Amino acid sequence: METTEKQEADALDLAFMALADPVRRAIVARLSRGEATVNELAEPFAITKQAVSKHIQVLEQAGLVTRSRDAQRRPVHLDAAALERLTAWIDRYRLIAEGRFRRLDALLDTIKDTEKKEEDR
């Protein structure tokens, strides 16, 4: 595997591992509506702000979120491009699977047509 392919595979692994946790998926869902601070992200959870910060760090290491500084405020932002890369990877395999199902449907239709023609004889 070439270095670039390995890096892409590692990035995918990190992103999917980060998204394996329900709290992190909820954070991503919340950030899809707009930036938020750690305090805002922690509100719906029965866990400490420190735990939410750790979840954000995992998402940040996976390249799914970024942080910025706005005076005293440190908002967290969803990296839409990173999600697009994940979606593109998933779509590639979804399209392959859909193609296989279409071919299977066509084959089944051919078999049904053949059987019907044989019955009509």
C-alpha positions as CSV (number, residue, x, y, z in Angstrom):
1,M,0.0,0.0,0.0
2,E,1.4,3.4,-1.0
3,T,2.0,6.1,1.7
4,T,-0.9,8.2,0.4
5,E,-3.3,5.2,0.4
6,K,-2.1,4.3,3.9
7,Q,-2.6,7.8,5.1
8,E,-6.1,7.8,3.6
9,A,-6.9,4.5,5.2
10,D,-5.6,5.6,8.6
11,A,-7.7,8.8,8.4
12,L,-10.8,6.7,7.6
13,D,-10.0,4.4,10.5
14,L,-9.7,7.4,12.9
15,A,-12.9,8.9,11.6
16,F,-15.0,5.8,11.9
17,M,-13.5,4.9,15.3
18,A,-14.4,8.4,16.5
19,L,-18.0,8.1,15.1
20,A,-18.4,4.7,16.8
21,D,-19.2,6.4,20.1
22,P,-22.9,7.6,20.5
23,V,-21.8,10.8,22.4
24,R,-19.4,11.8,19.6
25,R,-22.1,11.1,17.0
26,A,-24.5,13.3,19.0
27,I,-21.8,16.0,19.1
28,V,-21.4,15.8,15.3
29,A,-25.2,16.0,14.8
30,R,-25.3,19.1,17.0
31,L,-22.4,20.7,15.2
32,S,-24.1,20.1,11.9
33,R,-26.6,22.8,12.9
34,G,-23.7,25.3,13.7
35,E,-20.7,25.9,15.9
36,A,-21.0,25.5,19.6
37,T,-18.8,25.8,22.7
38,V,-17.9,22.9,25.0
39,N,-20.4,24.2,27.5
40,E,-23.2,24.2,24.9
41,L,-22.2,20.8,23.6
42,A,-22.2,19.4,27.2
43,E,-25.7,20.5,28.1
44,P,-27.7,17.5,26.9
45,F,-25.3,14.9,28.4
46,A,-25.1,13.6,31.9
47,I,-21.3,13.6,31.8
48,T,-18.7,16.2,32.8
49,K,-17.5,19.0,30.6
50,Q,-14.1,17.4,30.8
51,A,-15.5,14.2,29.3
52,V,-17.1,16.2,26.5
53,S,-13.8,17.9,26.0
54,K,-12.1,14.5,25.6
55,H,-14.8,13.5,23.1
56,I,-14.1,16.7,21.2
57,Q,-10.4,15.9,21.2
58,V,-11.0,12.5,19.7
59,L,-13.2,14.1,16.9
60,E,-10.5,16.7,16.4
61,Q,-7.7,14.1,16.1
62,A,-9.9,12.3,13.6
63,G,-10.1,15.6,11.6
64,L,-13.9,15.8,12.0
65,V,-14.0,19.0,14.0
66,T,-11.9,22.1,14.5
67,R,-11.7,24.8,17.2
68,S,-11.3,28.5,16.8
69,R,-10.8,31.4,19.1
70,D,-13.3,34.3,19.4
71,A,-12.0,36.4,22.3
72,Q,-12.8,34.3,25.4
73,R,-15.0,31.9,23.4
74,R,-13.6,28.7,21.8
75,P,-16.2,27.4,19.4
76,V,-16.0,24.0,17.9
77,H,-16.8,23.6,14.2
78,L,-17.8,20.6,12.1
79,D,-15.4,20.0,9.2
80,A,-17.9,19.4,6.4
81,A,-15.1,18.4,4.0
82,A,-14.1,15.6,6.3
83,L,-17.6,14.3,6.4
84,E,-17.8,14.6,2.6
85,R,-14.7,12.3,2.3
86,L,-16.4,9.7,4.5
87,T,-19.6,9.9,2.5
88,A,-17.7,9.6,-0.8
89,W,-16.0,6.5,0.6
90,I,-19.3,5.0,1.6
91,D,-21.0,5.9,-1.6
92,R,-18.3,4.2,-3.7
93,Y,-19.2,0.9,-2.1
94,R,-22.9,1.6,-2.0
95,L,-22.9,2.1,-5.7
96,I,-21.0,-1.1,-6.3
97,A,-23.6,-3.0,-4.2
98,E,-26.5,-1.3,-5.9
99,G,-25.0,-2.3,-9.3
100,R,-24.9,-5.9,-8.1
101,F,-28.5,-5.8,-6.9
102,R,-29.6,-4.3,-10.3
103,R,-27.8,-7.1,-12.1
104,L,-29.4,-9.7,-9.8
105,D,-32.9,-8.1,-10.4
106,A,-32.3,-8.3,-14.2
107,L,-31.3,-11.9,-13.9
108,L,-34.3,-12.8,-11.8
109,D,-36.6,-11.0,-14.3
110,T,-35.0,-13.0,-17.2
111,I,-35.5,-16.2,-15.3
112,K,-39.2,-15.3,-14.6
113,D,-39.7,-14.4,-18.2
114,T,-38.2,-17.7,-19.4
115,E,-40.3,-19.7,-17.0
116,K,-43.4,-17.9,-18.1
117,K,-42.7,-18.5,-21.7
118,E,-42.1,-22.2,-21.0
119,E,-45.5,-22.4,-19.1
120,D,-47.3,-20.7,-22.0
121,R,-46.0,-23.4,-24.5
